[in-house]
């Protein structure tokens, strides 16, 4: 007789949900990485341009160039702020998706533990049945042997 776990379909479905959640976490982490890369690039550009503007100069200072630089810095700061906000949102999404994955993993583990317990119970019952059948066969042989000796 073969072991049949009656909750196999819900277990497969729970595994499917877990895998979907795992893929969603991967996508959320990729978005976070991209966001952090963008933020890093913006900050690096700001640092390099500020360093270039801070370098000692000889000769005339171009006022219009300084005004353009200050406008660029203001725009860059805005982009950096937006990028930081996007990174915070991406981190929140990763945390939520990770929590969802943990919940889905626990559901799978519960069903797997239940299946393992039921399988162990089934094996024990099968072993007991085999032992009982073996005892019956041994008892019949003993009775047949006793009859043959007395008859």
N, C-alpha and C positions, 0 to 999 in steps of 0.2 A: 504494500500500500504506500502511496506517495503522500508526502506532507503538503498540505494546502493551507496557505495563510489567507484567511478571508479578507484581510485588509491590504492585500497586495496592490489593488488599484489605488486606494488613497495614498499608499506609500510611494508608488510611481508618480502620482500627481504632486506629492510633497517634494519629491526629488526634482521634478520639473520646475516647480516654483523656486526651489533653492538655486537651481542652475540659472534661472532667469534673473534672480536677485544677484547672483554672482556676476553675471554679465553687466547688469546695471551698475554695480559697484565699480567694475572695470572702466565703464564709460565715464562715470562720475569722477574717478581718479584721473582719467586722461584729461577731462575738462579742467580739473584743478591744476594738473601739471602745465597745461597750455596757458592757463591764467597766470601761474607763477612765472613762467617763462616770459610772458608779455610784460608783466610787472618788472621783472629783472631787466629786460631790455630797455624799458622806459627809464628806469632809474639809472642804468648805465649811460644812456644817451644824455641824461640830465647832468650826471657827474662829469662826463667828458667835455660837454659844452661849457659847463661852469668852470672847469679847470682851464679850458682854452681862453675863456673870457677873462679869467683872473690872472693870466700870464702877464708879466710886465711888458709894457709896450713903449716903443719909441716913436716919436713924431705925433701927428695929429690924431685925435680921437674922433671917430665918425659918430655924431650924435644920433643920426637916423639909424645907424647900425645898432647902437646901444638900445634905442627904443624898440627896434625889431627883436633884439635879444630878450628884452624884458617882456614883450608880448609873447614870445615863444616860451619863456619860462612859465608865465602864467598859464598858457595852454597846456604845457607839459605837466604842470602840477595838477591841473584838472584831470588830465588823462590818467595820471598816477593815482589820484583819488578814486576815479571810476574803476580803475583796474584793481585797487585794493578792495573796494566794495564787491566787485565781481569775485575776487578770491575768497572773501569771507562767505559769500553766498555759495560758492563751490565747496568750501570746507564744510559748510552746514549740510549741503546735499550729500557729501561723502559720509558724514557722520550718520545722517538719517538712513542712507542706503546700507551702511554697515550694520546698523541696529536691525534693519529689516532682514538682512542676510543672517544675522545671529538668531533671530526669531525663527526663520525658516529652517535653519540648520537644526535647531532644537526640536522642531516638529518632526523632522526626518529621524533624528536620533531616538525620539520617544517611540516612533513606530518601529524602528529597527530593533530597539531593545525588546519591545513587545513581541516582535516576530521571533527573536532569538529565544525568548522565554517559552513561547509556544512551541518552537521547534524542540527545545530541550524536554518539555513535557511530553510531546508526541513521541520522541525517542524513548523516553522512560516507559511510556505506555506500551510501545511496540516491544521493548525489551521484556516487560512483564508478561505480555501475551506469549512471546516466544518461550519464556521460561515456563509458563503455565502449560503450554502445548508440549514442551519437552517433558515436564513432570507427568502429564497424562500418558504420553508414549512410554515412559519408563515404568509407570504403574501398570499399564497393560502388559508389557513384556514380563514384568515380575509375576503378575497373575497367571499369564500363560505358562511361564516357567514352573510355577507352583503346581498348576494343574497337570503339567506333563510329568512332574516328579511323583505326584500322588496317584496318577492314573495309569 
